[in-house]
Amino acid sequence: MKNNGIPVIRYAIIVVRYLLERLKKESYSTMLKSIFNRIEEYIVVGLLAIMSIVLGLQVFFRYVLNMPLSWSEEMARYLFIWITFIGAGYGVKHHYHIEMEALFNCFPESFQKIVLVVTNITCILAYGCIIPDSVRFVANQSKIVSTAMKIPMGFVYVSIPIGCLILIVRLAIDTVEIIRRRDISEIEEGR
């Protein structure tokens, strides 16, 4: 009888060897920085994969086995909420959000830089105002359980303050980069 766990163990050993080799080549701070720079991407891709698997299982159970899962739609909805709030930080980092460039490009370059900084600071303040109320909301919702999965709703809604915190960090990093760059064309190249 063939043991199916051996390929998984070999794969794990290969991954550990790779990480150890990388640690030898990079400092801890460089490795942590690279992980932080890609953390949203890893989380969003992982959650999207889980959501796709759950919805695929739902289709299989509903139409092939004629026994629909009671929790799959709810889980997909909650994963989508997390993907939205974590993905917003990823969108800020890569400048994927919608911008009104037609009017913005009419301004002189020095004013464009000021507009970018003021816009980022305004967004930071807005997300900062959302965090305290969202923490209170999460605390209130923790007493309520979801209908199908029977998990505290606080687990779902904690994505709001976490997402806002990620947005604040990404906007602060973007603001510092805008201030450090001298020319607006350098800023546009970074985007």
VMD Tcl script that draws the C-alpha trace (Angstrom):
set ca {
  {0.00 0.00 0.00}
  {1.40 3.38 -1.05}
  {1.69 6.10 1.60}
  {0.23 9.36 0.26}
  {1.86 11.43 3.02}
  {5.43 10.97 1.72}
  {5.16 13.41 -1.23}
  {3.76 16.04 1.14}
  {6.68 15.53 3.53}
  {9.18 15.78 0.66}
  {7.52 18.99 -0.51}
  {7.66 20.41 3.03}
  {11.38 19.55 3.27}
  {12.04 21.29 -0.07}
  {10.19 24.41 1.13}
  {12.10 24.47 4.45}
  {15.44 24.08 2.61}
  {14.50 26.94 0.29}
  {13.58 29.20 3.21}
  {16.83 28.34 5.04}
  {18.89 29.12 1.93}
  {17.02 32.40 1.54}
  {17.68 33.25 5.20}
  {21.40 32.75 4.62}
  {21.33 35.16 1.67}
  {19.02 37.82 3.16}
  {18.87 39.51 6.50}
  {15.83 39.03 8.72}
  {14.67 42.61 8.15}
  {14.84 42.21 4.37}
  {12.88 38.97 4.55}
  {10.26 40.46 6.89}
  {9.94 43.49 4.61}
  {9.38 41.26 1.58}
  {6.76 39.24 3.49}
  {4.98 42.43 4.64}
  {5.04 43.80 1.09}
  {3.22 40.72 -0.18}
  {1.07 39.76 2.83}
  {-2.16 41.17 1.40}
  {-1.54 39.34 -1.85}
  {-1.02 36.01 -0.06}
  {-4.11 36.49 2.11}
  {-6.37 37.58 -0.75}
  {-5.23 34.75 -3.03}
  {-5.66 32.21 -0.23}
  {-9.14 33.45 0.67}
  {-10.15 33.55 -2.99}
  {-8.94 29.96 -3.44}
  {-10.92 28.83 -0.38}
  {-14.01 30.67 -1.62}
  {-13.71 29.06 -5.06}
  {-13.34 25.59 -3.54}
  {-16.34 26.11 -1.26}
  {-18.51 27.34 -4.13}
  {-17.32 24.45 -6.32}
  {-18.24 22.01 -3.57}
  {-21.64 23.66 -3.29}
  {-22.29 23.18 -7.01}
  {-21.15 19.55 -6.81}
  {-23.24 18.75 -3.73}
  {-26.32 20.57 -5.03}
  {-26.43 19.33 -8.63}
  {-24.59 15.99 -8.51}
  {-25.43 14.60 -5.07}
  {-28.69 16.55 -4.71}
  {-27.69 17.47 -1.11}
  {-26.90 21.21 -0.95}
  {-24.54 22.45 1.75}
  {-26.22 24.77 4.22}
  {-23.12 26.79 5.11}
  {-21.36 27.34 1.76}
  {-23.14 30.52 0.66}
  {-22.64 32.11 4.06}
  {-18.95 31.19 4.13}
  {-18.43 32.54 0.61}
  {-20.12 35.80 1.61}
  {-17.91 36.20 4.69}
  {-14.75 35.36 2.75}
  {-15.77 37.95 0.16}
  {-16.06 40.57 2.90}
  {-12.51 39.75 4.06}
  {-11.22 39.78 0.47}
  {-12.75 43.22 -0.04}
  {-11.20 44.85 3.01}
  {-7.78 43.20 2.67}
  {-7.80 43.74 -1.09}
  {-8.42 47.47 -0.65}
  {-4.95 47.82 0.88}
  {-3.49 45.84 -2.01}
  {-5.28 48.22 -4.41}
  {-3.79 51.27 -2.67}
  {-0.32 49.75 -2.77}
  {-0.48 49.13 -6.53}
  {-2.64 52.21 -7.33}
  {-5.48 50.13 -8.77}
  {-8.24 52.37 -7.44}
  {-10.08 54.74 -9.74}
  {-8.50 58.17 -10.10}
  {-9.83 61.29 -11.83}
  {-6.82 62.06 -13.97}
  {-8.44 64.38 -16.53}
  {-8.70 67.32 -14.14}
  {-5.62 66.30 -12.15}
  {-3.35 66.44 -15.22}
  {-4.40 70.04 -15.92}
  {-2.68 71.24 -12.73}
  {1.00 72.22 -12.58}
  {3.31 69.44 -11.32}
  {3.99 71.12 -7.98}
  {0.25 71.38 -7.29}
  {-0.30 67.75 -8.38}
  {2.10 66.60 -5.68}
  {0.27 68.68 -3.07}
  {-3.08 67.27 -4.19}
  {-1.76 63.69 -3.87}
  {-0.43 64.32 -0.36}
  {-3.60 66.09 0.82}
  {-5.78 63.33 -0.67}
  {-3.76 60.61 1.09}
  {-3.82 62.47 4.42}
  {-7.59 62.98 4.11}
  {-8.07 59.27 3.46}
  {-5.81 58.38 6.41}
  {-7.91 60.60 8.69}
  {-11.16 59.11 7.36}
  {-10.00 55.53 7.90}
  {-8.65 56.53 11.30}
  {-12.12 57.78 12.24}
  {-13.71 54.51 11.11}
  {-11.47 52.28 13.26}
  {-12.80 53.17 16.77}
  {-16.45 52.80 15.75}
  {-15.74 49.59 13.87}
  {-13.98 48.13 16.93}
  {-17.08 48.91 19.04}
  {-19.26 47.39 16.30}
  {-17.13 44.21 16.28}
  {-17.44 43.96 20.06}
  {-21.24 44.25 19.83}
  {-21.48 41.75 16.98}
  {-19.32 39.17 18.77}
  {-22.34 38.18 20.85}
  {-24.34 37.28 17.73}
  {-23.70 34.01 15.89}
  {-24.16 33.43 12.18}
  {-27.15 31.48 10.97}
  {-25.58 28.51 9.21}
  {-21.98 28.34 10.41}
  {-22.68 29.30 14.05}
  {-19.56 31.49 14.33}
  {-19.50 34.85 16.14}
  {-20.19 37.67 13.70}
  {-17.27 39.52 15.26}
  {-14.95 37.23 13.26}
  {-16.56 38.49 10.09}
  {-16.65 42.18 10.96}
  {-13.14 42.39 12.44}
  {-12.11 42.68 8.79}
  {-13.28 46.31 8.88}
  {-10.74 47.67 11.42}
  {-8.01 45.39 10.05}
  {-8.71 46.58 6.50}
  {-8.75 50.23 7.61}
  {-5.46 49.76 9.45}
  {-3.87 48.22 6.34}
  {-5.21 51.13 4.27}
  {-3.71 53.65 6.71}
  {-0.30 51.94 6.57}
  {-0.34 51.72 2.76}
  {-1.47 55.34 2.38}
  {1.21 56.53 4.83}
  {3.89 54.66 2.85}
  {2.54 56.15 -0.39}
  {2.54 59.66 1.12}
  {6.16 59.34 2.23}
  {7.13 58.13 -1.26}
  {5.32 61.07 -2.87}
  {7.09 63.56 -0.59}
  {10.52 61.97 -1.21}
  {10.22 62.10 -5.00}
  {11.07 65.39 -6.58}
  {9.27 65.11 -9.88}
  {5.66 64.10 -10.56}
  {6.89 61.85 -13.38}
  {8.83 59.79 -10.78}
  {5.61 59.40 -8.83}
  {3.73 58.25 -11.95}
  {6.52 55.73 -12.76}
  {6.17 54.29 -9.26}
  {2.49 53.75 -9.90}
}
mol new
graphics top color blue
foreach p $ca { graphics top sphere $p radius 0.5 }
foreach p [lrange $ca 0 end-1] q [lrange $ca 1 end] { graphics top cylinder $p $q radius 0.2 }
display resetview
